[in-house]
């Protein structure tokens, strides 16, 4: 499928887009992304697509960086939620990207397959299974159910509880953007071995 919103070409970056990108990745990576050298660093299609609207991209990426770079949840916990959201929304870009990230965070292939197939794997702890259930409940009913909340609230503090809600909501929003914009897989995602959605 041809993207509905194309990834912005490096040659088309104006000052606003360059500034937004620099605030996200810094000047050195920005220079590499915008280089016309074919061997240079490839800008992820999601970033290049968001840069069609630099003001929005700059603020969204700054917000998302709090979830990724200043988290209250562990990487594994965050990725369990994102993988379940990606599986439920059938967002291929989000799914494949986070299968790779999830593996780096210690999520096993069996756990990934279980999340793709319909829920939590037997190897997940009670709390981890509640994170997966919370993602389902938020997608189904827009609220975490009382039983699931009780499990989560017994384990997490207020900041962690707040964050897990924002992780599920943020990645649901991103799944909608990825699918509706038609963001294509990056070259480094084409070889990721991931269960079909």
Secondary structure, 3 states (H helix, E strand, C coil): CCCCCCCCCHHHCCHHHHHHHHHHHCHHHHHHHHCCCCCCCCCCHHHHHHHHHHHHHHHHHHHHHHHHHCCCCCHHHHHHHHHHHHHHHCCHHHHHHHHHHHHHCCCCHHHHHHHHHCCCCCCCCHHHHHHHHHHHHHHHHCCCCHHHHHHHHHHCCHHHHHHHHHHHHHHHHHHHHHHHHCCCCCHHHCCCCCCCC
